[in-house]
Amino acid sequence: MQGFIIRSAQPGDGQAVFDVTRQSIAELSNGLYSPQQLSGWMGERTADFYEQLIHRGQMVVALLAGRIVGFVDAEPGEVTRLFLLREASGHGLGAHLLGIGLEKARGPGIQTIRVESTLNAEGFYQRHGFVTRERGFFSHGLGGEPIAIIHMERHEDVQDEPHPACLPDGEL
């Protein structure tokens, strides 16, 4: 993980986060989704959609050589988004960002953390303690082909130690 910088997302990061999401979907889906699904995946989302998420204060980004190459977003009880560029995968960054997302998803009374996984990420989440509950579909409201997803959850019987990257601005 050497060379990655982890920091809270900042206003103005929305376009880079949008680009990471779009590029990650295109590069890492491993042929599990049709071209029609891939082309409609982002729906009507724009960089402004991600700017609104950033203003909630839960998103964390990973930078490599000054460029955002991954991010995680969470809310109480759910890791809502975790995307990496292909160049950033395979270095432990996904697991690191998931740890940050889990920390942000935890809270008083939360015993289960959910995630809606893409087909290609199911094994990743299983390796990190998530179990598959059901398969479903996500539609982006544009009348296009629905996207197959996997509803997964992880029971939080034991609290992990705080993740060191939850501290602001850290280099890994």
N, C-alpha and C positions, 0 to 999 in steps of 0.2 A: 504493500500500500504506500510505499515511499513516493513522495512527490505530490500526493493529493492534499488539497487544502479543503477543510470542511468548515462551513460557516452558515449562519442563518441567511435565508434568502432575503434580498433587499429590494426595495422599490427600484424598478428598472431591469430586474432580472427576468421579467415575464416573457420576453421574446426568446431568450436563451432557453428557458424551461420549456416553452412551447416547442422549440426546435428539437430539444433533447427527446421530448415525448414522441414527436412525429418521426424522427429518425430512428429511435429505438424500436418503435412499432414496425417500421419498414425493414430494419436490419436483423432483428432478433426473433421474429415470429417463426422462423425455421420452416416455412411452407405450411404451417398449421391453419392459416387463414387464407381465404380466397383473395384474389386481386380486388374484387368488389368490396369485400369487407375492409381490406387495408385502405382503399381509397376513401371510404366513408367513415373510417374510425374516428377521426378528430371531430366529426360533426360540424357544428357551427362554432367550435371553440376558436378563440383568437389569443393573441398574447395578452389582451386585456383580461380574459378569463383567468389566466395564471397570475396576473397582477393582483386581482381580487383575492385569490388564494394566499398570495404572499402577504397581503395586509392582515390576514388572520394571525400571522406570527408563528405558525407551526411548521413551515417548510424549511428544510435544510438542503443546501446544495453542496456538491463536490466539484472542485475545480482542479484542473490539471493544466499547467503552463498558462494560468490565468483565464482559462476557458471552462465554462460550466459543462461537465460531462456526465452528471447524474444528479438525482435529487430524490428526496423522500418527503412525503406530506402525511400528516396524521391528524386525527381528532379523537376525543375520548372513545375508547373501545374499538377503534379501527385504524389500520394503516391504509390510507386511502389511495396513495400513489407512490410507486417506486419505479423509476426508470433510469437506465444507464445507456450510454452510447456503447457500441461494440468495442471500441478502443479501450474503454474503461472496465469492461467485463473480464472476469478471470483473474482478477487481482485481489479479491476479497472485499472490494468496495461495496458490492451489493449486500453482503452480510453485515458490513459495518453500518451502512445506511439503514438496513432493517433494524439493527439494534437501536439506532437513534429513533426510528419510527415507533418501535415498541415502547421505548421510554416515554415518548410523547403521547402514546395512546393509553398508557396506564393512568389510573386515578382512583380515588376513593370509591369502593364498591364495584369496581370493574374486575370481573373474574374471567372474562373471555374477550380476546381481541380477535376481530374479524379482518379478513382481507378478501377481495374479489380478485382472484388470480387469472392471468391469461393462461391459455393452454400450455405455452412453452415455459411458464414459471412455476407450474405445480410442483415439480420435483424440488426446486429451490426452497419453496415454502415448507414442504414436507421435511426437508433436512433441518429446518429451523423450528420444528415442533408443531407445525400446523397440520391439521387433519382435514381431509376433504369432507364436507357435509352434503353438498349437492352440486350438480351441474346446472347451469342456467344460461341465459342470454341477456345481453345488454344491447339496447337499441338507442341510437343517438337522436331519435326523433326526426330523422330526415326521410323516413320511408325506405331506407336502404336495408341491406341484408344485416340481420342481427349478428352480434359478435358473441361467440361462445365464451363463457367464463366459468370459473370454478369458485364456489363459495367455500371458504376455508375458515377455520378458527383455531385458536391456540388458547388453552386454559392457563391461567396465570395463578396456579396454586402457590408457586414460590416466586417471590420477587427477585429478579436478577439484580446484581450490583449495578449502580448507575453507570451508564455507558460514558466513557471518557470523552467521546466526541460531542456529547450534549453541551460541553463547555463551549463558550463562544470562540470562534476563530482559532482553529487548531490545524496544524500541519501533521500529516501522517506519513 
